[in-house]
Amino acid sequence: MQIIYIVLGVLVGGLVGYEIRKSLVTKRTKQATELANKILEEANSQKKEVLLNAKDESLKIISEAKEDEKKRREYLGALEQKLLNKEDVLEKKVQDVEKVKDNLEKNKEELEKTKESIGEMKKKEEEELLKISKMSKEEAKEILLQNVEKEMSPELIKKIKQMEQEARDQGEEKARDIIGGVIERYAADYTSETTVNTVLIPSDEMKGRIIGREGRNIQAFEKATGVDLIVDDTPEAVVISSFDPIRRQVAKVALEKLIYDGRIHPSRIEEVVDKAKKEVAAKLKEAGEAAVLDLGLTGISPDLIKILGRLKYRTSYGQNVLNHSLEVAKISNMLAAELGADQAIVKKAGLFHDIGKALDQDMEGSHIEIGCDIARKYGFSSEIIHAIEAHHEGVEPTTIEAIIVKAADAISAARPGARRESLENYIKRLTELENIANSFEGVEKSYAIQAGREVRIIVKPEEIDDLSSIKLANNIAAKIEKEMFYPGQIKVNVIRETRAVDYAK
């Protein structure tokens, strides 16, 4: 019986527990549902707020984009109108130029007609004069010129001086502006060079090793390099002397390697000299390539670049020829840009104008002739060849490019510190300058001054008049240009002085 009560108690307890558990679950489910609904309501509220903010931001961006587009359209419209105005102005200028051209053509035709009529009148006058005077045309012309020169001498002198002054003022002002601007834009350092190289040695004991037993080492070195090796009393130094700059550089490189290595004997000397030749050849090629690259030139033959590199060790009056050639090319390029000439021609002509100096010790002829031959061999245009030929008065320059290269060469050579010359050559040039001036009749004395940049000539006033003084200056200048070679320019200054002296007794 007890067992039945126990079983009933367990069943009743289970049912009560189940109901309690069920009521708790229902309550928790209700609370969870309410919480979820609350969360969903808050999420929906936040979602609406975010959407509204995003919508406002997008409207703002669209408004700004439309405003920016409006401003750009206005700017492009103004720019288009400005271009149209410029096009109208240019078109008007072109029409004006065409009108001027037509007027010039008409004036040219009228001048030609006038010239023809004047020629016919002159011919008739000459025929009449010949009939009247019964003289030949040459005799009448000579007498007429003498009379005119005699009667019109003061007027001619005045007119010549006036024209010279006007031309000088206008030309100097324009040239000063152009050349001054170019030199201001281009400035380069100068290092004067010589025909000898000095090699330092660690001690005087090394001199005996360089000379070798019975002079075998120094003889082998001079034979392999083609230079003179001077080993004298100069402490810790030996001198390499040669007029060939390539040989001198090879010898310097080889000797420095031998001194550093310490093994100096004839077979070793030959081996080191061969290596030095290859090293110098590579440096020459690099120098030529660097010069061409610096100027932006293309299509240059590799063989020509090697020849150009030889100028790295060539000097003229102490000035490195490769640096000088680069400078001439750059100055020519700037001048061409100012004057509207062909920049490609002047750059190439300026760089290669002294290319003949790279081979003038191996070939016959002047460096100009050799340079022109090299230019023709490597297919340079006739304009470039003419500029190379005309840069030292080889021929008269006939193109603006040739004149520019000639002027740039003179600028580079005449700049202070660019060049120097030996005392012997300096004195020889001054003496030659005075001798040329003294060779003309009527010259009393002449003085070369300002380091040979001016020759001052005093004439006999009883033999030379004012008009003849002008002629004398032109003749002396022409002879100097023809017979002398000099850097820069030389001023010819003719002085005619008349003194009246009397005594009161």
KAPECOR-V12182 format. One record per run of one state. SS is the DSSP state (H for helix, E for strand, - for the rest). FROM is the first residue (numbers start at 1). TO is the last residue. If there is no record, write none. Layout:
SS/FROM/TO
SS/FROM/TO
This chain:
-/1/1
H/2/133
-/134/136
H/137/151
-/152/152
H/153/185
-/186/195
E/196/200
-/201/204
H/205/211
-/212/212
H/213/225
-/226/227
E/228/230
-/231/236
E/237/241
-/242/244
H/245/261
-/262/265
H/266/295
-/296/301
H/302/313
-/314/314
E/315/316
-/317/318
E/319/320
H/321/339
-/340/342
H/343/352
-/353/354
H/355/358
-/359/366
H/367/377
-/378/381
H/382/390
-/391/399
H/400/414
-/415/422
H/423/438
-/439/442
E/443/449
H/450/452
-/453/453
E/454/459
-/460/465
H/466/483
-/484/490
E/491/495
-/496/505
